[in-house]
Protein backbone atom coordinates (compact mmCIF):
# COMPACT_ATOMS: atom_id res chain seq x y z
CA UNK A 1 0.00 0.00 0.00
CA UNK A 2 1.53 3.33 -1.12
CA UNK A 3 0.39 6.46 0.71
CA UNK A 4 0.83 10.05 -0.44
CA UNK A 5 1.29 13.41 1.29
CA UNK A 6 -1.17 16.10 0.18
CA UNK A 7 -0.69 19.79 1.06
CA UNK A 8 -3.75 22.02 1.41
CA UNK A 9 -5.06 25.17 3.06
CA UNK A 10 -3.54 28.63 3.42
CA UNK A 11 -3.84 29.81 7.05
CA UNK A 12 -2.34 27.62 8.19
CA UNK A 13 -0.85 25.49 5.43
CA UNK A 14 -1.66 21.91 6.43
CA UNK A 15 -1.01 18.48 5.03
CA UNK A 16 -2.65 15.10 5.13
CA UNK A 17 -1.97 11.49 4.25
CA UNK A 18 -3.94 10.11 1.34
CA UNK A 19 -4.35 6.35 1.06
CA UNK A 20 -5.46 5.65 -2.52
CA UNK A 21 -8.04 2.98 -3.16
CA UNK A 22 -6.69 -0.45 -3.93
CA UNK A 23 -8.18 -2.49 -6.76
CA UNK A 24 -11.76 -1.56 -7.65
CA UNK A 25 -12.37 2.14 -6.95
CA UNK A 26 -15.54 3.16 -5.12
CA UNK A 27 -17.23 6.46 -5.91
CA UNK A 28 -16.64 8.05 -2.50
CA UNK A 29 -13.73 9.36 -0.46
CA UNK A 30 -13.41 9.22 3.33
CA UNK A 31 -11.92 12.15 5.29
CA UNK A 32 -10.89 11.37 8.86
CA UNK A 33 -10.77 14.04 11.58
CA UNK A 34 -8.72 14.28 14.76
CA UNK A 35 -10.44 13.09 17.92
CA UNK A 36 -10.09 15.89 20.45
CA UNK A 37 -6.38 16.67 20.69
CA UNK A 38 -5.22 13.21 19.55
CA UNK A 39 -3.12 13.52 16.39
CA UNK A 40 -4.06 11.91 13.13
CA UNK A 41 -3.24 8.27 13.98
CA UNK A 42 -6.16 8.26 16.43
CA UNK A 43 -6.47 6.58 19.81
CA UNK A 44 -5.09 3.02 19.58
CA UNK A 45 -4.20 3.80 15.92
CA UNK A 46 -7.88 3.41 15.04
CA UNK A 47 -7.79 6.16 12.42
CA UNK A 48 -4.85 4.62 10.58
CA UNK A 49 -6.42 1.17 10.70
CA UNK A 50 -9.76 2.43 9.42
CA UNK A 51 -8.21 4.53 6.63
CA UNK A 52 -6.08 1.65 5.37
CA UNK A 53 -8.80 -0.98 5.74
CA UNK A 54 -11.33 1.01 3.72
CA UNK A 55 -8.71 1.91 1.12
CA UNK A 56 -8.23 -1.83 0.71
CA UNK A 57 -11.95 -2.08 -0.03
CA UNK A 58 -11.79 0.55 -2.79
CA UNK A 59 -12.31 3.88 -1.00
CA UNK A 60 -9.81 6.72 -1.22
CA UNK A 61 -9.12 7.97 2.33
CA UNK A 62 -7.52 11.14 3.69
CA UNK A 63 -6.40 11.75 7.28
CA UNK A 64 -4.80 14.93 8.58
CA UNK A 65 -4.04 17.05 11.65
CA UNK A 66 -5.99 20.18 12.50
CA UNK A 67 -3.99 23.31 13.30
CA UNK A 68 -2.12 23.09 16.60
CA UNK A 69 -2.44 19.28 16.83
CA UNK A 70 0.30 16.80 15.93
CA UNK A 71 1.97 18.11 12.78
CA UNK A 72 -0.67 20.80 12.22
CA UNK A 73 0.81 24.30 12.10
CA UNK A 74 -0.58 26.99 14.40
CA UNK A 75 -3.07 29.47 13.00
CA UNK A 76 -2.05 33.12 12.79
CA UNK A 77 -5.54 34.67 12.75
CA UNK A 78 -6.51 33.90 16.36
CA UNK A 79 -9.63 31.91 15.47
CA UNK A 80 -10.84 29.57 18.20
CA UNK A 81 -10.84 25.84 17.48
CA UNK A 82 -14.65 25.85 17.50
CA UNK A 83 -14.62 28.22 14.52
CA UNK A 84 -11.45 27.04 12.81
CA UNK A 85 -11.90 23.26 12.83
CA UNK A 86 -15.00 23.18 10.56
CA UNK A 87 -13.21 25.50 8.11
CA UNK A 88 -10.08 23.34 8.13
CA UNK A 89 -12.14 20.21 7.68
CA UNK A 90 -13.86 21.81 4.68
CA UNK A 91 -10.41 22.60 3.24
CA UNK A 92 -9.40 18.96 3.77
CA UNK A 93 -12.61 17.86 2.02
CA UNK A 94 -11.72 20.01 -0.99
CA UNK A 95 -8.19 18.55 -1.07
CA UNK A 96 -9.52 14.99 -0.82
CA UNK A 97 -12.00 15.63 -3.63
CA UNK A 98 -9.29 17.01 -5.92
CA UNK A 99 -6.97 14.09 -5.23
CA UNK A 100 -9.60 11.38 -5.55
CA UNK A 101 -11.65 12.82 -8.41
CA UNK A 102 -14.99 12.20 -6.68
CA UNK A 103 -17.49 14.65 -5.22
CA UNK A 104 -19.00 12.14 -2.80
CA UNK A 105 -17.43 12.67 0.63
CA UNK A 106 -17.90 10.77 3.89
CA UNK A 107 -16.50 12.13 7.16
CA UNK A 108 -15.25 10.03 10.07
CA UNK A 109 -14.57 11.12 13.63
CA UNK A 110 -14.59 9.74 17.14
CA UNK A 111 -15.98 11.86 19.99
CA UNK A 112 -14.65 15.39 19.40
CA UNK A 113 -13.82 14.40 15.84
CA UNK A 114 -17.43 13.34 15.40
CA UNK A 115 -18.60 16.76 16.58
CA UNK A 116 -16.21 18.55 14.19
CA UNK A 117 -17.41 16.35 11.34
CA UNK A 118 -21.03 17.15 12.19
CA UNK A 119 -20.27 20.89 12.11
CA UNK A 120 -18.46 20.63 8.79
CA UNK A 121 -21.35 18.70 7.24
CA UNK A 122 -23.57 21.69 7.97
CA UNK A 123 -21.25 23.88 5.90
CA UNK A 124 -20.24 21.64 2.99
CA UNK A 125 -22.94 20.24 0.69
CA UNK A 126 -20.53 17.67 -0.80
CA UNK A 127 -20.66 15.70 2.46
CA UNK A 128 -22.87 12.70 1.71
CA UNK A 129 -22.14 10.59 4.78
CA UNK A 130 -21.13 10.78 8.44
CA UNK A 131 -19.46 7.74 10.01
CA UNK A 132 -19.29 8.76 13.66
CA UNK A 133 -18.09 6.77 16.64
CA UNK A 134 -19.19 7.95 20.07
CA UNK A 135 -20.62 11.31 18.96
CA UNK A 136 -20.80 13.34 22.18
CA UNK A 137 -23.73 15.14 23.82
CA UNK A 138 -24.38 18.66 22.64
CA UNK A 139 -21.87 20.94 24.43
CA UNK A 140 -24.64 23.28 25.56
CA UNK A 141 -26.82 20.64 27.25
CA UNK A 142 -26.41 21.16 31.02
CA UNK A 143 -27.96 17.80 31.93
CA UNK A 144 -25.05 16.09 30.17
CA UNK A 145 -22.32 18.31 31.57
CA UNK A 146 -22.52 20.94 28.86
CA UNK A 147 -21.26 24.42 29.62
CA UNK A 148 -20.35 25.87 26.22
CA UNK A 149 -23.17 27.74 24.49
CA UNK A 150 -22.41 26.46 21.02
CA UNK A 151 -24.53 25.59 18.02
CA UNK A 152 -24.13 22.49 15.91
CA UNK A 153 -22.29 24.68 13.40
CA UNK A 154 -19.48 25.32 15.87
CA UNK A 155 -20.53 28.93 16.45
CA UNK A 156 -21.17 30.47 19.85
CA UNK A 157 -24.84 31.08 20.58
CA UNK A 158 -26.34 34.36 21.75
CA UNK A 159 -27.31 34.51 25.42
CA UNK A 160 -30.55 32.69 26.16
CA UNK A 161 -30.71 30.74 22.90
CA UNK A 162 -31.33 27.03 23.41
CA UNK A 163 -29.78 24.78 20.72
CA UNK A 164 -31.76 22.07 18.99
CA UNK A 165 -29.29 19.41 17.83
CA UNK A 166 -32.16 17.21 16.73
CA UNK A 167 -33.18 19.79 14.14
CA UNK A 168 -29.63 19.95 12.77
CA UNK A 169 -29.41 16.16 12.50
CA UNK A 170 -32.81 15.93 10.82
CA UNK A 171 -31.78 18.70 8.43
CA UNK A 172 -28.78 16.67 7.30
CA UNK A 173 -30.86 13.50 6.95
CA UNK A 174 -33.47 15.36 4.91
CA UNK A 175 -30.63 16.65 2.70
CA UNK A 176 -29.81 13.02 1.92
CA UNK A 177 -26.78 12.61 4.18
CA UNK A 178 -26.39 9.01 5.41
CA UNK A 179 -25.37 8.79 9.06
CA UNK A 180 -23.93 6.00 11.19
CA UNK A 181 -23.73 6.43 14.97
CA UNK A 182 -21.53 3.67 16.37
CA UNK A 183 -21.38 3.70 20.17
CA UNK A 184 -19.26 1.91 22.70
CA UNK A 185 -21.70 0.21 25.06
CA UNK A 186 -23.04 2.67 27.68
CA UNK A 187 -21.03 5.56 26.27
CA UNK A 188 -22.44 8.94 27.34
CA UNK A 189 -23.16 9.68 23.69
CA UNK A 190 -25.40 6.62 23.50
CA UNK A 191 -27.23 7.80 26.62
CA UNK A 192 -27.65 11.24 25.06
CA UNK A 193 -29.00 9.77 21.82
CA UNK A 194 -31.73 7.84 23.61
CA UNK A 195 -32.60 10.76 25.89
CA UNK A 196 -32.68 13.54 23.29
CA UNK A 197 -32.85 12.19 19.75
CA UNK A 198 -34.27 8.66 19.47
CA UNK A 199 -37.95 9.68 19.68
CA UNK A 200 -37.50 12.15 16.82
CA UNK A 201 -35.65 10.05 14.27
CA UNK A 202 -37.77 6.91 13.98
CA UNK A 203 -38.58 7.35 10.25
CA UNK A 204 -34.90 7.83 9.42
CA UNK A 205 -33.96 4.68 11.30
CA UNK A 206 -36.69 2.78 9.47
CA UNK A 207 -35.42 3.73 5.99
CA UNK A 208 -31.75 3.45 7.05
CA UNK A 209 -30.82 7.04 6.37
CA UNK A 210 -29.70 6.83 10.01
CA UNK A 211 -28.08 3.72 11.46
CA UNK A 212 -27.34 3.32 15.17
CA UNK A 213 -25.20 0.43 16.37
CA UNK A 214 -23.31 -0.61 19.48
CA UNK A 215 -19.93 -2.19 20.15
CA UNK A 216 -20.32 -4.18 23.40
CA UNK A 217 -17.93 -4.43 26.33
CA UNK A 218 -15.43 -1.79 25.30
CA UNK A 219 -14.38 1.71 26.31
CA UNK A 220 -14.66 5.14 24.69
CA UNK A 221 -11.47 4.76 22.65
CA UNK A 222 -12.23 1.18 21.50
CA UNK A 223 -9.06 -0.10 23.14
CA UNK A 224 -9.66 -3.83 22.86
CA UNK A 225 -8.67 -5.77 19.76
CA UNK A 226 -12.18 -7.20 19.48
CA UNK A 227 -13.75 -3.72 19.48
CA UNK A 228 -11.32 -2.46 16.85
CA UNK A 229 -12.25 -5.40 14.65
CA UNK A 230 -15.94 -4.57 15.14
CA UNK A 231 -15.25 -0.97 14.12
CA UNK A 232 -13.64 -2.04 10.87
CA UNK A 233 -16.32 -4.62 10.11
CA UNK A 234 -19.28 -2.34 10.79
CA UNK A 235 -17.71 0.64 9.04
CA UNK A 236 -16.99 -1.46 5.95
CA UNK A 237 -20.52 -2.89 5.88
CA UNK A 238 -22.09 0.56 6.18
CA UNK A 239 -19.79 2.14 3.58
CA UNK A 240 -20.41 -0.67 1.10
CA UNK A 241 -24.17 -0.45 1.64
CA UNK A 242 -24.44 3.29 1.02
CA UNK A 243 -21.33 4.22 -0.98
CA UNK A 244 -20.13 1.01 -2.61
CA UNK A 245 -20.82 1.96 -6.22
CA UNK A 246 -17.77 1.54 -8.43
CA UNK A 247 -16.41 4.34 -10.57
CA UNK A 248 -16.60 4.34 -14.31
CA UNK A 249 -13.18 5.94 -14.93
N, C-alpha and C positions, 0 to 999 in steps of 0.2 A: 504494500500500500504506500503510494507516494503522496505526501501532503505538501501544500504550497502556502507560502506567506503572501497575504494580500494586505496592502496598505490602503487606508481610507480615512476620510474625515479631514477637517482643517484645523479646528480649535477644540481639542488638540488633534494632532495627527496620530492616528491609532493604527494598529494592525491586527489581523486575525489569522487563524490557521484554517485553510480550506482543505477538506478531505473530499476529493472528487469521487463521484459514484463509480463503483466497480461493476463491470459487466453491463447488464441492461440498465438504462438510465430512466429513472422515474421523473415525472413532470412536476417536481416540487423540490425546494431546497429548505433545509432546516438550519435555523440560526439559533445558537445556544448562548444564553446570557449568564453572567456571573450570579452566583447565589450569595447575596449579602456582600461581604468583603472577601469571599473566597475567590482566588484567581481562577483562570479559565479551565484548569483541569477538573474543578469541582471537588466537593467532599468525596473522599474515597475513590477519586478519579472517575466518578460517575459520568461527568461530562465527556471526557475523552472516550470512555467505553461506549457511550451512547452514540457519539458522533461517528466513531469508526464502525460500529456495528451497523448503523443505518446506511452508511456509505457502502458497506458490503452488500446491502440489499438494494442498491441502486439510487439512493438519495444523495445528492450533493449536500455537504454539511459545512458549517462555518462557525467557529467558536473564537471568542475574542475577550479581551479585558476592557472593562470600562475605564474611564480616566481615573487615575489615582489608585487603581487596584492592580496588583501584579506588575505586568509590563506596560500598563496603561499610563501614558504621560498625564501630568497634572493639567487641568484647565487654566487658562489665563484670564477668563472673563468673570470669575467669581460666582458662577451659577451653582446653586445647591445641587446635590445629587438627585433630589426629587425632580428637579426641572431638567437637569442635564442627561440623566440616564435614558429617558425615552427618546431624546433627540439623538443620542449616540447609537441607540439601538436601531433607530430609523436609518442612520447613516450606514450601519452594518448591514441592514436589510438591502439597501441600495447596492452596496459592494457585493453582497452574495448574489443578488440578481444579475449583476453585470457578469460576474465570473461564471455563473451556472447557465445563463441564457434562458432562465425560466422566470415568469412573473408570479408563480405560486409559491408563497412563503409560509412556513410553519415556524413558530417560535417555541423554544423550550426554556424552562427555568424551574428551579427548585426554590421554594420559599420566597425570599426576596427577589430572586430571579424571575419567579412566577409573577410577582407583582409588577416588576418592570416590564415584563412581556405583555401583561394585560394593559398597562398604560400605553405602550407603543402600539398595540393593536387598535386603540382608539384613534390614533393619529394616522396610521398608514393603511390605506385601503387595499394594499397588496397582500396583507396578512390574511391568509385563508384558514389557518389552523393554530390552535394553542394547545401544546402538550405540556401540561403543568403538573409538577409533583409538589404536593404539600403547599398549595396556594394558601397564604395566610389570611387571617381575619382582616377586615378593613381597618386601616390604622386609626380611624376616627371613631371606632365603636368602643365606648367605655366599658361595656360589659365583657369585652374580650381583651382588656388591657390597653385599648387604644387611647392615645393622648394627642396624636398629631391630626390636626384638622386638615385633611387632605382628600382631594377627590380621586376618583379612579383614573384620572388623567395625569396624576402626579402633581397637580397644582394645589396650592394652599387655598382653603375655602374661606370665604368671608365669615366674620363672627356670626354665630347663630344659625348657620346653614347646616342642615343635617344631610349627609351623603346618602345616596341610594345605590349601593353597589349592585343590587339586583337589576335595576334598570339598565346599568351599563352592560352587565352580562347579557341580558335579554337583547339589548341593542346589537351587540356583536352577533348573537345567534340569529337574529332576524336578518342581519346583513349577509348571512350565509357562512360565517366563520364556524368551523368545527372545533369543538373543545373537548379535551380529555382532562379531567381532574383525577389524579392518581395519588391516593393518600396512604401514608403509613398508618397502620391501625391505631385508632384513638388519637391521632394527631389533632392539635387544636384547630387546624384548618378544616378537618372533617367535622368536628363538633360545630364549627361556625357554619359550614355548609348546611347541615341539618337544621340548625337553629334559625338561620336567616334566609336561605335560598331555596331549599328543597321544595317547599310548598308552592313556589312560584314557577318552577321550571319543569313541571311534569310533562307537558307536551313535547318539550325539547329532548327530554330523556326518552320518551316513547318513540320519536322518529330518529333518534341517535345523532341529532345535531350536538347534543351534550352527552358525554359518557362519564360516569363516575365509578371508579373502581378502588379497591383496597389491596394493599400489600400487608399480609398479616405478620404479626410477631416480629416487628422491626422497629427501628428508631427513625427520627426525623431525617437523618442523613443517609438512610438505607445502608447501614454499615455492614450488614451480614452478606455473605456471598449469595445466599439464597434470595435475599431481597433484591440484590443487584441483578441477578438473573431474571427475576420477575419483572423488573423495570424494563430490561431489554426486550423480553418476550412480549409484554403488553404494549410497549411503545411500537414495536415492529408490527404487531397485529393491527393496531389502530391506524398507523401510517399507511399500511397496505390497503386497509379497508377504504380509507377516505382519499388517499393521495397516491395510490399505486399504479395509476395509468402510466404507460411507457411513452417516451417521447418519440416523435417521428423523425427527428434529425439524425 
